[in-house]
Amino acid sequence: MPTMRLVPSTYYLSSSTYLSVSNANNMYTNTDSDTYATVTNSQNGTTSYYIYLRGFNFDDLPSAAVVTGFTVKLKARESGINTSTSYSPKLCHGTSQITSTMSAISTTATVHEFTDVGADWEDIVGYGSNFGIRINCRRASRNTTGHMYIYGAEIEVTYTVPNPRTVATSLTGNGTISPSGATSTYEGETFELTITPTNKSDTVTATQDGVDITSQLVAHGAGNTVAVTPDDVTTSGVQSGSSYMQYAVGHSAESPSSSGTSSNAYASSGSTGYAAYSFDFSNIPSNATIESIEVRCYGHRENSAIDSTHVSKCAIYNGSTAISDDVDFPSTSNSTITLEPTGSVTRSQLSNLTVRHYVGYYGGLVLGISFEVTYSTGSGVDHYTYTYTVSGDSVIAVVIGGAGPTQTLYFKNNGVWVAATKAYKKVNGAWVEQSDLSSVFDSSTNYVKG
């Protein structure tokens, strides 16, 4: 039975005044780790302050997986922290506790398991980025600095995948295909095949289970990538902090503004406002074909809750229409979220694209945006892709070159011979698209256009 270990990717501090974290990336791994992040409690007292580990990668599980069991684990040790079991780690939804039991953290690095968990798998997945492990960093005594050393955390998931399938791919000719050979997958999963000819002018054809799928191959040119940052911003419905939204202008997600790292813009009670960031794409040729778009936004939310009142999320817009899913910032600590369009984008649409950052009564802020566009120009083809939804076992055969001359049907339009993109022939009273153009016409018959 397959097993997957899901690990955290973000954290939230109940007090950024008294708690600080160093080497945070060391705790974004499973409990096999021997390196650690350090959480330091600098408050001169014995008040409870918490770090929440969040952002577990639930999406890495196969979409058709049936989870048969899960265990949440934490590896940690402490120095100067209260070790009473009443202060032991807890599972949480946001900052609300989920019933769970775990032994107290000790001075020895130990892997702990949560037991008596009062939530099932569907609940935990439903909590999404709000699911977390709360670790109490309460000092054992006043005026003695406390340290919590976190080596890693995980949700160990066992699962089955119904209807396992095999897709076998083969290549004849000069080039490469990926994946090559037999690939294990399952019913309903998306399968993508990449075909890269050695000689870019060679003809590429393909069949799936003996049926010609050449017309379904998508050609891609050699990719050029441009990353731009916001060049302007406009706001709508922002009650306070609209000037803060200027901080992201001219800044990328990788090199964000150093101003406003803990500031927040917000809307009036019961409403939502937004900042619309625009970009200059004039350095992308007008004849470019847009291959892909990825937008990375660096920022935070004002409050860890995510609901209609607590809003800090981003989306890509074409004019007034959203063309990506909304993505929430996961915590009050600054982090990067990624947006991608749900469909294709043309070169002419680029100048109309913006990235909107929505805020609620409890809002947040964006400190930098990287808008990355990959495009191609000209008629040259770098590679092809074929994508389909798996339904049963399948065999895909690709041929590069050696396919002989391509059949093309021409007709004269206003004195100019034009290549037809498709040809249809009436068969038994119905128009049927023809793949073999030699069978379309009878040499003993005269034909008239129209």
VOGU-3710 file (C-alpha; in Angstrom, 3 decimals, decimal comma):
1> mptmrlvpst> 0,000/0,000/0,000  1,578/3,335/-1,020  2,540/5,896/1,634  3,138/9,641/1,287  4,659/12,003/3,851  3,145/15,478/3,653  5,262/18,260/5,156  4,598/21,889/6,201  5,707/24,914/4,201  4,743/27,945/6,353
11> yylssstyls> 4,440/29,013/9,965  2,432/31,509/12,020  3,510/33,085/15,322  0,970/34,099/17,958  3,427/36,878/18,863  6,034/38,202/16,466  7,157/40,540/19,274  8,372/37,820/21,622  8,866/34,826/19,298  11,421/34,692/16,480
21> vsnannmytn> 12,453/31,900/14,117  15,826/31,158/12,578  16,586/28,587/9,844  12,861/28,097/9,205  13,448/25,937/6,098  14,914/23,211/8,320  11,470/22,455/9,783  9,779/22,163/6,372  10,708/18,499/6,077  9,734/15,124/7,506
31> tdsdtyatvt> 10,790/13,674/10,844  13,873/11,920/9,436  15,649/15,286/9,530  18,704/15,899/11,716  18,739/19,674/11,196  16,425/22,076/12,974  14,812/25,493/13,072  15,110/27,448/16,302  12,174/29,291/17,886  13,318/31,751/20,553
41> nsqngttsyy> 11,028/33,167/23,260  12,468/36,477/24,451  9,608/37,566/26,765  10,572/38,041/30,420  7,747/35,970/31,807  5,929/32,647/31,569  3,133/33,548/29,163  2,202/30,942/26,523  3,151/31,915/22,966  2,744/29,547/20,042
51> iylrgfnfdd> 4,238/28,676/16,681  1,835/27,006/14,222  3,270/24,779/11,455  0,992/24,966/8,412  0,889/24,625/4,640  0,937/20,828/4,313  1,102/19,722/0,663  -2,247/17,903/0,431  -2,355/18,449/-3,361  0,583/16,068/-3,834
61> lpsaavvtgf> -1,685/13,119/-3,118  -3,120/11,551/-6,292  -6,551/13,015/-6,969  -8,086/9,522/-7,073  -6,402/8,356/-3,861  -8,542/6,693/-1,205  -6,914/7,420/2,159  -6,930/4,421/4,479  -5,088/5,995/7,418  -2,939/8,900/8,570
71> tvklkaresg> -0,592/9,796/11,423  0,602/13,292/12,339  4,172/13,431/13,656  6,527/16,051/15,048  10,250/15,876/15,791  11,498/18,448/18,310  13,441/19,169/21,506  13,533/22,115/23,910  15,763/24,198/26,150  14,229/26,377/28,869
81> intstsyspk> 10,633/25,539/27,797  7,882/24,345/30,147  7,558/20,570/29,713  4,233/20,085/31,492  1,898/17,846/29,470  -0,747/20,580/29,705  1,491/22,642/27,387  2,245/19,840/24,918  1,650/20,398/21,155  -1,874/20,306/19,746
91> lchgtsqits> -3,440/19,990/16,304  -5,359/23,069/15,206  -7,744/24,492/12,633  -6,494/28,051/12,398  -5,955/28,856/16,070  -8,802/26,601/17,274  -7,700/23,339/18,866  -8,573/19,961/17,391  -8,874/17,245/20,021  -5,519/15,439/20,103
101> tmsaisttat> -2,953/14,008/22,491  0,841/14,134/22,364  3,567/13,759/24,961  5,513/16,819/26,080  8,641/17,971/24,284  11,851/17,048/26,135  15,516/18,030/25,887  16,157/15,043/23,587  15,239/15,197/19,901  12,301/12,791/19,679
111> vheftdvgad> 9,683/11,864/17,078  6,236/12,277/18,671  2,921/11,000/17,262  -0,486/12,574/17,866  -3,148/10,187/19,101  -6,884/10,449/19,857  -7,288/12,891/16,957  -10,808/14,326/16,924  -10,965/14,886/13,145  -11,117/12,526/10,184
121> wedivgygsn> -9,157/12,842/6,962  -11,917/14,730/5,126  -11,990/17,304/7,933  -8,239/17,851/7,845  -8,103/18,182/4,062  -11,026/20,599/4,267  -9,053/22,796/6,668  -6,402/23,107/3,929  -3,738/25,721/4,678  -5,440/26,435/8,031
131> fgirincrra> -4,587/22,966/9,378  -1,554/23,074/11,624  0,474/21,841/14,554  0,525/24,258/17,485  3,716/24,173/19,578  3,714/25,998/22,907  6,963/27,925/23,492  6,138/28,958/27,094  9,231/29,619/29,203  9,951/27,288/32,106
141> srnttghmyi> 10,910/30,242/34,299  11,067/34,019/34,182  14,141/35,774/32,813  15,483/32,552/31,252  15,365/32,503/27,468  13,450/29,561/26,044  14,305/27,737/22,808  12,226/25,235/20,850  14,162/23,232/18,239  11,931/21,879/15,459
151> ygaeievtyt> 13,474/19,249/13,174  10,441/18,527/11,022  6,798/17,493/10,925  4,677/15,314/8,684  1,332/13,745/8,008  2,110/10,159/7,038  -0,732/9,038/4,776  -1,453/5,525/3,568  -3,771/5,200/0,607  -4,924/3,079/-2,299
161> vpnprtvats> -5,542/4,109/-5,886  -8,519/2,442/-7,593  -8,339/1,271/-11,201  -4,586/1,329/-11,815  -3,763/1,807/-15,506  -0,726/1,590/-17,767  0,059/3,965/-20,628  2,788/2,636/-22,949  4,537/5,057/-25,315  6,912/4,292/-28,187
171> ltgngtisps> 8,946/6,347/-30,654  10,037/5,714/-34,218  12,451/8,288/-35,654  14,930/10,839/-34,368  13,994/12,675/-31,203  12,752/12,014/-27,688  9,457/11,426/-25,920  8,688/11,852/-22,233  7,582/9,729/-20,552  8,960/6,837/-22,585
181> gatstyeget> 7,880/3,231/-22,179  5,295/2,017/-19,676  3,929/4,534/-17,158  1,741/3,509/-14,215  -1,219/5,841/-13,676  -4,881/5,489/-12,822  -8,389/6,158/-14,087  -9,296/9,837/-14,377  -5,739/11,145/-14,069  -4,310/13,583/-16,645
191> feltitptnk> -1,519/12,135/-18,801  0,793/14,420/-20,788  3,286/13,279/-23,413  6,064/15,595/-24,640  7,533/14,956/-28,100  10,795/16,695/-29,085  12,084/16,117/-32,651  15,846/16,301/-33,210  15,233/17,973/-36,572  12,587/20,633/-35,940
201> sdtvtatqdg> 11,329/20,454/-39,545  10,499/16,736/-39,338  6,880/15,660/-39,537  5,442/14,323/-36,273  2,487/11,931/-36,256  0,948/9,868/-33,480  -1,691/7,221/-32,869  -3,407/6,120/-29,673  -4,700/2,562/-29,643  -4,519/2,633/-33,447
211> vditsqlvah> -6,481/5,885/-33,846  -4,762/8,895/-35,424  -4,307/11,681/-32,820  -1,929/13,886/-34,838  -4,458/16,726/-35,001  -4,545/16,780/-31,183  -0,813/17,418/-30,806  -0,067/20,935/-29,557  3,017/22,592/-31,084  5,263/24,731/-28,894
221> gagntvavtp> 7,973/27,090/-30,086  11,320/27,615/-28,411  10,487/29,428/-25,203  11,657/32,909/-24,242  10,914/34,020/-20,687  10,333/37,558/-19,429  9,606/38,476/-15,799  8,186/41,916/-15,016  7,169/43,714/-11,833  4,163/46,028/-11,300
231> ddvttsgvqs> 4,532/49,445/-12,920  1,361/50,954/-11,438  -1,526/50,248/-9,063  -5,107/51,461/-8,685  -7,402/50,733/-5,749  -11,118/50,247/-5,285  -13,014/50,004/-2,009  -9,911/50,165/0,162  -10,871/51,908/3,386  -7,409/52,371/4,880
241> gssymqyavg> -3,844/51,667/3,869  -4,261/52,263/0,125  -0,900/54,063/0,111  0,680/50,856/1,442  -0,363/49,132/-1,770  2,219/51,202/-3,632  4,965/49,224/-1,909  4,772/46,359/-4,426  5,236/48,645/-7,465  8,668/47,997/-8,949
251> hsaespsssg> 9,328/45,043/-6,661  9,424/41,334/-7,444  8,387/38,467/-5,189  12,055/37,513/-4,945  13,167/41,056/-4,063  10,161/42,539/-2,244  9,803/45,964/-0,707  11,381/46,361/2,727  8,639/48,847/3,634  5,350/47,712/5,121
261> tssnayassg> 6,524/44,207/6,015  3,964/44,151/8,842  1,527/46,808/7,562  -2,005/46,029/6,379  -4,536/47,594/4,034  -8,199/46,834/4,651  -11,772/47,551/3,558  -14,724/48,832/5,553  -16,763/46,437/7,666  -18,865/44,051/5,583
271> stgyaaysfd> -17,129/44,879/2,298  -14,146/43,876/0,183  -11,701/46,146/-1,638  -8,800/45,488/-3,944  -5,622/46,831/-5,480  -5,169/46,187/-9,232  -1,513/45,976/-10,271  -0,678/46,599/-13,950  2,420/45,568/-15,929  4,397/46,676/-18,993
281> fsnipsnati> 4,715/43,863/-21,567  5,969/46,063/-24,439  9,207/44,065/-24,663  7,259/40,953/-25,763  6,885/40,918/-29,596  3,391/41,495/-30,961  3,524/38,221/-32,937  4,458/36,157/-29,870  2,573/33,018/-28,902  2,112/32,860/-25,132
291> esievrcygh> 3,226/29,447/-23,923  2,673/29,876/-20,182  2,187/32,431/-17,407  3,198/32,183/-13,760  2,624/34,954/-11,230  4,298/34,945/-7,819  3,026/37,324/-5,102  4,905/37,949/-1,862  2,856/39,201/1,076  0,768/38,315/4,112
301> rensaidsth> -2,633/38,500/5,758  -3,605/40,547/8,826  -5,292/37,681/10,659  -4,845/33,917/10,349  -8,597/33,306/9,851  -9,862/32,962/6,266  -13,498/33,944/5,717  -15,600/36,785/4,276  -14,299/39,213/6,891  -10,669/38,080/6,902
311> vskcaiyngs> -9,528/38,455/3,278  -6,057/38,692/1,734  -5,969/36,893/-1,606  -4,775/37,409/-5,191  -5,996/36,515/-8,684  -5,127/37,331/-12,308  -7,705/39,409/-14,188  -8,316/40,123/-17,880  -10,136/43,435/-17,592  -12,941/42,729/-15,116
321> taisddvdfp> -12,887/38,937/-15,584  -10,873/36,618/-13,346  -8,749/34,186/-15,372  -7,149/32,369/-12,437  -8,347/30,870/-9,183  -8,187/33,027/-6,055  -5,211/32,115/-3,861  -5,158/33,156/-0,197  -2,027/34,221/1,616  -1,692/31,433/4,194
331> stsnstitle> -0,525/33,335/7,276  0,413/36,614/8,902  4,049/35,848/8,117  5,228/36,974/4,676  5,307/34,175/2,103  4,966/33,618/-1,647  1,810/32,362/-3,376  1,617/31,306/-7,046  -1,096/32,080/-9,621  -1,599/30,516/-13,058
341> ptgsvtrsql> -4,327/31,205/-15,660  -6,957/28,502/-15,965  -6,937/28,861/-19,784  -4,770/30,126/-22,627  -3,807/33,798/-22,989  -3,053/35,615/-26,261  -0,419/38,284/-26,824  -3,100/40,923/-27,422  -4,643/40,169/-24,024  -1,434/40,792/-22,093
351> snltvrhyvg> -1,836/44,563/-22,024  -5,246/44,102/-20,372  -4,023/41,804/-17,588  -3,770/42,880/-13,957  -3,152/41,139/-10,665  -5,752/41,981/-8,030  -5,057/41,792/-4,316  -8,352/41,623/-2,393  -8,656/42,699/1,247  -11,509/42,480/3,759
361> yygglvlgis> -12,178/44,268/7,042  -9,130/42,318/8,208  -6,857/42,622/5,195  -3,181/42,266/4,393  -0,531/43,499/1,982  1,484/42,552/-1,105  5,146/43,586/-1,078  6,272/42,295/-4,476  4,957/40,560/-7,625  6,826/38,616/-10,311
371> fevtystgsg> 4,765/38,236/-13,520  6,607/35,634/-15,624  5,624/35,073/-19,272  7,083/32,336/-21,469  6,503/32,917/-25,190  7,657/31,836/-28,644  7,859/33,578/-32,016  8,127/32,469/-35,617  6,954/29,249/-37,206  9,651/26,960/-35,802
381> vdhytytytv> 8,452/24,150/-33,532  10,545/23,139/-30,547  8,333/20,362/-29,211  4,782/18,972/-29,123  2,562/17,911/-26,259  -0,397/15,553/-26,133  -2,691/15,562/-23,088  -5,701/13,385/-22,304  -7,683/11,969/-19,380  -6,791/8,353/-18,668
391> sgdsviavvi> -9,547/5,852/-19,306  -8,264/2,289/-19,366  -4,854/1,016/-20,489  -3,515/2,669/-23,621  -0,731/2,525/-26,206  0,590/5,712/-27,850  2,908/5,383/-30,858  4,834/8,406/-32,142  6,572/8,682/-35,518  9,054/11,490/-36,206
401> ggagptqtly> 9,892/11,918/-39,899  9,468/9,276/-42,566  5,751/9,855/-42,867  5,937/10,822/-46,549  4,461/13,958/-48,111  1,631/15,680/-46,285  -1,717/15,774/-48,081  -3,035/19,307/-48,518  -6,270/20,410/-50,180  -6,233/23,812/-51,951
411> fknngvwvaa> -9,106/25,879/-53,349  -9,009/29,099/-55,323  -10,452/32,073/-53,437  -10,527/35,469/-55,192  -7,871/34,253/-57,588  -5,544/32,962/-54,856  -4,951/29,293/-53,980  -5,682/28,791/-50,269  -4,962/25,666/-48,201  -8,051/24,174/-46,564
421> tkaykkvnga> -7,725/23,363/-42,876  -10,358/20,592/-42,998  -12,269/18,657/-45,641  -15,748/17,129/-45,237  -17,617/14,642/-47,417  -21,296/13,776/-47,209  -21,677/10,114/-46,305  -25,176/8,660/-45,980  -26,620/12,155/-45,670  -24,156/13,327/-42,970
431> wveqsdlssv> -21,021/15,474/-43,338  -17,954/13,523/-42,171  -14,453/14,977/-41,778  -11,927/13,202/-44,045  -8,389/12,334/-42,943  -7,484/10,732/-46,313  -7,866/13,549/-48,835  -7,328/11,178/-51,778  -10,743/9,668/-51,084  -12,604/12,989/-51,117
441> fdsstnyvkg> -12,879/13,431/-54,909  -13,892/11,271/-57,842  -11,594/11,955/-60,842  -14,499/11,470/-63,279  -16,633/14,174/-61,670  -16,469/17,988/-62,072  -16,863/20,007/-58,880  -18,049/23,555/-58,359  -17,175/25,631/-55,266  -20,226/26,391/-53,114
//
